[in-house]
Amino acid sequence: MRRASPTRTGSGPRGAEETAPAGGSGASGGRLAGIDAVRGLAVLGMFAVHVGPGPEPEGAGYLLVAADGRAPALFTLLAGFSLVLAQREPDPARRPQGWARRWRPLLIRCALLAVLGVWLASLWPGILVILAFFAVYFLAAEPFTRLSTPVLTAVAGVSVVAGPLLSFLLGPVFGYGASGRGLVPEAADLASWSGLGTVLLELLLTGAYPLATYFPYVLAGMALARLCDVRERSVARRMAVWGTVAAFAGYGSAWLASHVFGARQRLLEAIAVHHPEALSAADPVREVLQGQYGAVPSTSWDWLLVADPYSQTPLETLGNAGVGCALIGLCALAARHGVGARLLRPLTVLGAMALSAYVVHALVLAGPAHGAASWSAWLSFSGAALALTWAWQLVWADSPLRRGPVEHVLRLATSGRGRA
């Protein structure tokens, strides 16, 4: 297992944002353009974190600060949202029945995502590849699709607190109380039984995007899709408003805890005991979190009150989920109007092919662009992705391939037909 190269990490695993879930709602054929537009924004945010300069809070650097830590959360939230949309079938007679029809496509898809993720990570692209984690998310989400909307909503709300708390309590049990998290599975890890056990632990609890702290985003996305029909203007408007409120509640509560109620001072005291080497940094709290991806240390309860990128505390999860909810609402509103839809079209196309864009960008980072970290690199990746996905859909407009080569392969593998 391996962390991303330190030179590629800004305020955390700057390589720790990737993904593009297979499937989703998108640009055409009954797909929701606003959802894919949000996913396209997340792709650009992912590029900013992977190949942009460090996220400094000044000038244009605020764009990178906005993307830092939120891109993987947004992808994961959209995965849950899209999962519910994809499984909506108005005719009960056409819903998958029986174990084989319900689980076989899911197991195949998850296996392919896991293999693809492990392979990409083994190429050393300098990023923390999330695809293997997504395979676990999709498997874990299946039982929750059977819950009623009120129960699912309650479970999602509880998970925002329970997931990070579980990670905080169990970390020391497995030797990760103070540091050592943030790894991703590679092919070499699968060569022994001990390696397999470590991979399982990373996927569930101690990796860069563990189930314990990232699955709440999936559940939140599923609950939002059940509760909110974004095709209705009033619903989209409420999502924008309440998402903004949730974001302010999460990030604002963390700020109050830190600057008004003394949590930061108590954290500095804990850092002096458990991470004394970080005290010389400009921001000791951020310095510690850079080596603790996907969770916080278990050395002080006050760590659960921060909302820094990749801390995956209840407050950061609430804030990130609020941002995702607001963006879905805003993009859904914009997509209802001709001008807005045209402006969103490049993002919609990119979002509909997000998995292909992710795989290609990881391959490029494993080769000619390895270690890239500048504004010009971000502009190059973003411009190329927008242009190439647009051209791809023009060329393959009348073919199932229009949704992207990797997406098409997954669809064929799971269904044997062009049907999603």
C-alpha positions as CSV (number, residue, x, y, z in Angstrom):
1,M,0.0,0.0,0.0
2,R,1.2,3.5,-0.7
3,R,0.3,7.1,0.0
4,A,0.5,9.7,-2.7
5,S,3.8,11.4,-3.2
6,P,4.3,14.2,-0.6
7,T,5.1,16.6,-3.4
8,R,1.6,16.1,-4.7
9,T,-0.2,16.7,-1.4
10,G,-1.3,20.2,-0.6
11,S,-3.3,20.4,2.6
12,G,-3.9,16.6,2.7
13,P,-3.6,13.9,0.1
14,R,-3.8,16.3,-2.8
15,G,-3.9,13.2,-4.7
16,A,-6.7,12.0,-2.6
17,E,-9.5,12.9,-4.8
18,E,-10.6,11.0,-7.6
19,T,-13.3,9.0,-8.9
20,A,-16.1,8.9,-11.1
21,P,-18.7,6.3,-10.3
22,A,-19.9,4.2,-13.0
23,G,-23.4,5.1,-14.1
24,G,-25.4,8.1,-13.1
25,S,-27.8,10.6,-14.3
26,G,-26.7,12.6,-17.2
27,A,-27.1,14.6,-20.3
28,S,-29.5,12.8,-22.6
29,G,-31.9,9.9,-23.0
30,G,-33.9,10.9,-20.0
31,R,-30.8,11.6,-17.9
32,L,-30.8,14.7,-15.6
33,A,-28.3,17.2,-17.1
34,G,-27.9,19.1,-13.8
35,I,-26.6,16.0,-12.0
36,D,-23.9,15.4,-14.7
37,A,-23.0,19.1,-14.6
38,V,-22.2,18.8,-10.9
39,R,-20.2,15.7,-11.6
40,G,-18.3,17.7,-14.3
41,L,-17.5,20.4,-11.7
42,A,-16.2,17.6,-9.4
43,V,-13.9,16.4,-12.2
44,L,-12.5,19.9,-12.6
45,G,-12.1,20.1,-8.9
46,M,-10.3,16.7,-8.9
47,F,-7.9,18.0,-11.5
48,A,-7.2,21.1,-9.4
49,V,-6.3,19.0,-6.5
50,H,-4.2,16.5,-8.5
51,V,-2.2,18.8,-10.8
52,G,-2.8,22.3,-9.5
53,P,-0.6,24.3,-7.2
54,G,-1.1,24.2,-3.4
55,P,-4.4,25.5,-2.1
56,E,-3.4,28.9,-0.7
57,P,-6.2,31.2,0.6
58,E,-5.4,34.2,-1.6
59,G,-6.5,35.3,-5.0
60,A,-7.2,32.5,-7.5
61,G,-6.0,30.1,-4.8
62,Y,-9.4,30.2,-3.3
63,L,-10.6,28.0,-6.2
64,L,-8.2,25.3,-5.1
65,V,-9.2,25.8,-1.4
66,A,-12.8,25.2,-2.5
67,A,-11.9,22.0,-4.3
68,D,-9.6,20.6,-1.6
69,G,-11.4,17.8,0.2
70,R,-14.7,18.4,-1.4
71,A,-14.2,16.7,-4.8
72,P,-14.1,13.1,-3.5
73,A,-17.0,13.9,-1.1
74,L,-19.0,15.3,-4.0
75,F,-18.3,12.3,-6.2
76,T,-19.4,9.9,-3.4
77,L,-22.6,11.9,-2.7
78,L,-23.4,11.8,-6.4
79,A,-22.8,8.1,-6.4
80,G,-25.6,7.6,-3.9
81,F,-27.9,10.1,-5.6
82,S,-27.4,8.4,-9.0
83,L,-27.8,4.9,-7.6
84,V,-31.4,5.7,-6.6
85,L,-32.1,7.4,-9.9
86,A,-30.8,4.4,-11.8
87,Q,-32.9,2.0,-9.8
88,R,-36.2,3.8,-10.2
89,E,-38.5,1.7,-12.3
90,P,-42.2,2.8,-12.4
91,D,-43.3,-0.7,-13.6
92,P,-42.9,-3.2,-10.8
93,A,-43.0,-6.0,-13.3
94,R,-39.7,-4.8,-14.9
95,R,-37.8,-4.5,-11.6
96,P,-35.0,-7.1,-11.2
97,Q,-36.3,-10.1,-9.4
98,G,-34.3,-12.9,-7.8
99,W,-30.7,-13.1,-6.5
100,A,-29.0,-13.5,-9.9
101,R,-30.7,-10.6,-11.7
102,R,-30.3,-8.3,-8.7
103,W,-26.8,-9.1,-7.6
104,R,-24.9,-10.5,-10.6
105,P,-24.6,-7.2,-12.4
106,L,-23.6,-5.4,-9.2
107,L,-21.0,-8.0,-8.3
108,I,-19.5,-7.8,-11.8
109,R,-19.4,-4.0,-11.8
110,C,-17.8,-3.9,-8.4
111,A,-15.2,-6.5,-9.3
112,L,-14.3,-4.6,-12.4
113,L,-14.0,-1.3,-10.5
114,A,-11.9,-2.9,-7.9
115,V,-9.5,-4.5,-10.5
116,L,-9.3,-1.2,-12.3
117,G,-8.6,0.7,-9.1
118,V,-5.9,-1.7,-8.0
119,W,-4.2,-1.7,-11.4
120,L,-4.2,2.1,-11.6
121,A,-2.8,2.4,-8.1
122,S,0.0,0.0,-9.0
123,L,1.1,2.3,-11.8
124,W,2.1,4.9,-9.2
125,P,0.3,7.8,-10.7
126,G,1.0,9.9,-7.6
127,I,-2.7,10.0,-6.5
128,L,-4.7,8.0,-4.1
129,V,-6.9,5.9,-6.4
130,I,-10.5,5.6,-5.1
131,L,-12.1,3.1,-7.4
132,A,-11.5,0.1,-5.2
133,F,-13.3,2.0,-2.4
134,F,-16.2,2.7,-4.7
135,A,-16.6,-1.0,-5.4
136,V,-17.1,-1.4,-1.6
137,Y,-19.5,1.5,-1.5
138,F,-21.8,0.1,-4.1
139,L,-21.8,-3.4,-2.5
140,A,-22.6,-1.8,0.9
141,A,-25.3,0.4,-0.6
142,E,-27.4,-2.4,-2.0
143,P,-29.3,-3.4,1.2
144,F,-30.1,0.2,1.9
145,T,-31.9,0.6,-1.4
146,R,-34.7,-1.6,0.1
147,L,-35.3,0.7,3.0
148,S,-38.3,3.0,3.1
149,T,-37.6,6.7,2.5
150,P,-38.1,7.7,6.2
151,V,-35.9,4.9,7.5
152,L,-33.2,5.6,4.9
153,T,-33.2,9.3,5.7
154,A,-32.8,8.5,9.4
155,V,-30.0,6.1,8.8
156,A,-28.2,8.6,6.6
157,G,-28.5,11.3,9.3
158,V,-27.2,8.9,12.0
159,S,-24.3,7.8,9.8
160,V,-22.9,11.3,9.5
161,V,-22.0,11.1,13.2
162,A,-21.7,7.3,13.7
163,G,-19.3,6.7,10.8
164,P,-16.6,9.2,12.0
165,L,-17.2,8.2,15.6
166,L,-16.6,4.5,14.7
167,S,-13.4,5.4,12.9
168,F,-12.3,7.5,15.9
169,L,-12.9,4.7,18.4
170,L,-11.6,1.7,16.4
171,G,-8.5,3.4,15.0
172,P,-6.4,2.7,18.1
173,V,-7.7,-0.9,18.3
174,F,-5.9,-1.5,15.0
175,G,-2.8,0.6,15.7
176,Y,-3.9,3.8,14.0
177,G,-4.6,6.0,17.0
178,A,-2.1,8.8,16.1
179,S,-1.0,8.3,12.5
180,G,-0.6,6.0,9.6
181,R,-3.8,6.2,7.7
182,G,-4.4,7.1,4.1
183,L,-3.3,4.1,2.1
184,V,-4.8,2.5,-1.0
185,P,-4.7,-1.1,-2.2
186,E,-2.2,-2.2,-4.8
187,A,-1.7,-5.5,-6.7
188,A,1.3,-6.4,-4.5
189,D,-0.9,-6.3,-1.4
190,L,-2.9,-9.2,-2.7
191,A,0.0,-11.7,-2.8
192,S,-0.4,-12.9,0.8
193,W,-3.1,-13.5,3.4
194,S,-1.7,-10.8,5.6
195,G,-1.8,-8.4,2.7
196,L,-5.4,-9.3,2.0
197,G,-6.3,-8.6,5.6
198,T,-4.6,-5.3,5.4
199,V,-6.5,-4.4,2.2
200,L,-9.8,-5.3,3.9
201,L,-8.9,-3.1,6.9
202,E,-8.0,-0.2,4.6
203,L,-11.1,-0.4,2.6
204,L,-13.4,-0.5,5.6
205,L,-11.6,1.7,8.2
206,T,-8.1,3.0,7.7
207,G,-7.6,3.7,4.0
208,A,-7.7,7.0,2.2
209,Y,-11.5,6.8,1.6
210,P,-12.7,4.1,4.1
211,L,-16.2,2.9,4.2
212,A,-16.6,4.1,7.8
213,T,-16.2,7.8,7.0
214,Y,-17.1,8.0,3.3
215,F,-20.2,5.8,3.1
216,P,-22.3,8.5,4.9
217,Y,-22.0,10.5,1.7
218,V,-23.5,7.6,-0.3
219,L,-26.4,7.3,2.2
220,A,-26.9,11.1,2.2
221,G,-27.0,11.1,-1.6
222,M,-29.5,8.2,-1.7
223,A,-31.8,10.0,0.9
224,L,-31.6,13.3,-1.1
225,A,-32.6,11.4,-4.3
226,R,-35.6,9.9,-2.5
227,L,-36.7,13.1,-1.0
228,C,-36.0,15.6,-3.8
229,D,-37.2,15.4,-7.4
230,V,-34.9,17.9,-8.9
231,R,-37.1,18.1,-12.0
232,E,-39.4,20.4,-10.0
233,R,-38.2,24.0,-9.8
234,S,-39.4,24.5,-6.2
235,V,-37.6,21.4,-5.0
236,A,-34.3,22.4,-6.7
237,R,-34.6,25.8,-5.2
238,R,-35.1,24.3,-1.7
239,M,-32.1,22.1,-2.2
240,A,-29.9,25.1,-3.0
241,V,-31.1,26.9,0.1
242,W,-31.0,24.1,2.5
243,G,-27.7,22.8,1.2
244,T,-26.2,26.2,1.8
245,V,-27.6,26.2,5.3
246,A,-26.2,22.8,6.0
247,A,-22.8,23.9,4.7
248,F,-22.7,26.9,6.9
249,A,-23.9,24.8,9.8
250,G,-21.0,22.3,9.4
251,Y,-18.1,24.6,8.6
252,G,-19.5,27.4,10.9
253,S,-19.8,25.0,13.9
254,A,-16.2,23.9,13.4
255,W,-15.0,27.5,13.3
256,L,-16.9,28.3,16.5
257,A,-15.6,25.2,18.3
258,S,-12.0,26.1,17.3
259,H,-12.0,29.9,17.8
260,V,-14.7,30.5,20.4
261,F,-14.9,27.4,22.5
262,G,-11.2,26.6,22.7
263,A,-11.0,23.4,20.7
264,R,-7.9,24.5,18.8
265,Q,-5.9,25.2,22.0
266,R,-6.8,21.8,23.3
267,L,-5.7,20.2,20.0
268,L,-2.4,22.1,20.2
269,E,-1.9,20.6,23.7
270,A,-2.6,17.1,22.3
271,I,-0.3,17.7,19.4
272,A,2.5,18.6,21.8
273,V,2.2,15.2,23.3
274,H,1.5,13.0,20.3
275,H,2.9,14.9,17.4
276,P,5.6,17.3,18.7
277,E,7.3,17.4,15.3
278,A,4.2,19.3,13.9
279,L,4.5,22.2,16.4
280,S,7.1,23.9,14.2
281,A,4.7,24.1,11.2
282,A,2.8,27.2,10.4
283,D,-0.5,25.4,11.2
284,P,0.2,22.4,13.4
285,V,-3.4,21.1,13.1
286,R,-3.3,21.1,9.4
287,E,0.2,19.5,9.5
288,V,-1.1,16.6,11.5
289,L,-4.1,16.1,9.3
290,Q,-1.8,15.9,6.2
291,G,-0.7,12.5,7.4
292,Q,-4.1,11.2,8.5
293,Y,-6.2,11.0,5.4
294,G,-9.8,9.9,5.6
295,A,-10.0,10.3,9.4
296,V,-8.6,12.2,12.3
297,P,-6.2,11.1,15.0
298,S,-7.8,9.4,18.1
299,T,-5.7,11.4,20.5
300,S,-8.3,14.0,21.5
301,W,-12.1,14.2,21.2
302,D,-11.6,17.7,20.0
303,W,-10.4,16.3,16.6
304,L,-14.0,15.4,15.9
305,L,-14.9,19.2,16.0
306,V,-12.7,20.2,13.0
307,A,-13.8,20.4,9.4
308,D,-10.5,20.6,7.6
309,P,-10.2,18.9,4.2
310,Y,-10.1,15.1,4.5
311,S,-10.7,15.1,8.2
312,Q,-14.0,13.3,7.7
313,T,-15.5,14.4,10.9
314,P,-19.3,14.8,11.4
315,L,-18.9,18.6,10.8
316,E,-16.9,18.3,7.6
317,T,-19.3,15.6,6.4
318,L,-22.3,17.8,7.0
319,G,-20.6,20.8,5.4
320,N,-19.5,18.8,2.3
321,A,-22.9,17.2,1.9
322,G,-24.4,20.6,2.1
323,V,-22.2,21.9,-0.6
324,G,-23.2,18.9,-2.8
325,C,-26.9,19.4,-2.1
326,A,-26.6,23.2,-3.0
327,L,-24.7,22.5,-6.2
328,I,-27.3,19.9,-7.3
329,G,-30.1,22.4,-6.7
330,L,-28.3,25.2,-8.5
331,C,-27.3,23.2,-11.5
332,A,-30.8,21.7,-11.8
333,L,-32.3,25.2,-11.8
334,A,-29.8,26.4,-14.4
335,A,-30.4,23.4,-16.6
336,R,-34.1,24.3,-16.8
337,H,-33.4,27.4,-18.9
338,G,-32.0,27.5,-22.4
339,V,-29.1,29.7,-21.7
340,G,-28.2,27.9,-18.5
341,A,-28.4,24.5,-20.2
342,R,-26.1,25.7,-23.0
343,L,-23.6,27.1,-20.5
344,L,-23.6,23.8,-18.5
345,R,-23.4,21.7,-21.6
346,P,-19.6,21.2,-21.5
347,L,-19.7,20.2,-17.8
348,T,-22.7,17.9,-18.5
349,V,-20.8,16.1,-21.2
350,L,-17.7,15.8,-19.0
351,G,-19.7,14.6,-16.1
352,A,-21.5,11.9,-18.2
353,M,-18.0,10.5,-19.1
354,A,-16.4,11.1,-15.6
355,L,-15.2,7.5,-15.2
356,S,-13.4,7.6,-18.6
357,A,-12.0,11.0,-17.8
358,Y,-10.7,9.7,-14.4
359,V,-9.0,6.7,-15.9
360,V,-7.3,8.6,-18.7
361,H,-6.1,11.3,-16.3
362,A,-4.6,8.7,-13.9
363,L,-2.8,7.0,-16.9
364,V,-1.4,10.4,-17.9
365,L,-0.3,11.1,-14.4
366,A,1.4,7.7,-14.3
367,G,3.4,8.7,-17.4
368,P,4.2,12.0,-19.0
369,A,2.6,14.3,-16.5
370,H,3.8,12.5,-13.3
371,G,4.4,15.1,-10.6
372,A,2.7,18.0,-12.4
373,A,1.6,20.7,-10.0
374,S,0.9,24.1,-11.5
375,W,-1.9,26.3,-12.8
376,S,-0.8,25.5,-16.4
377,A,-1.1,21.8,-15.7
378,W,-4.6,22.3,-14.3
379,L,-5.7,24.4,-17.3
380,S,-4.2,21.8,-19.7
381,F,-6.0,18.9,-18.0
382,S,-9.3,20.7,-17.8
383,G,-9.2,22.0,-21.3
384,A,-8.2,18.7,-22.7
385,A,-10.9,16.8,-20.8
386,L,-13.7,19.3,-21.8
387,A,-12.6,19.2,-25.5
388,L,-12.0,15.5,-25.8
389,T,-15.3,14.5,-24.1
390,W,-17.2,16.9,-26.3
391,A,-15.5,15.6,-29.4
392,W,-16.1,12.0,-28.3
393,Q,-19.9,12.5,-27.9
394,L,-20.0,14.3,-31.3
395,V,-18.3,11.4,-33.0
396,W,-20.3,8.7,-31.2
397,A,-23.6,10.6,-31.0
398,D,-25.6,7.7,-32.4
399,S,-23.8,4.9,-30.6
400,P,-23.9,3.6,-27.0
401,L,-20.2,4.5,-26.9
402,R,-21.3,8.2,-26.6
403,R,-21.4,7.7,-22.8
404,G,-17.7,7.0,-22.7
405,P,-15.5,4.0,-23.5
406,V,-15.0,2.8,-19.9
407,E,-18.6,3.3,-19.0
408,H,-19.6,1.4,-22.1
409,V,-17.4,-1.6,-21.2
410,L,-18.9,-1.7,-17.7
411,R,-22.4,-1.6,-19.2
412,L,-21.6,-4.4,-21.6
413,A,-20.0,-6.5,-18.8
414,T,-22.9,-6.2,-16.5
415,S,-25.8,-6.5,-18.9
416,G,-24.5,-7.8,-22.2
417,R,-26.7,-5.2,-23.9
418,G,-26.7,-1.5,-24.4
419,R,-29.3,-1.0,-21.6
420,A,-27.9,0.7,-18.5
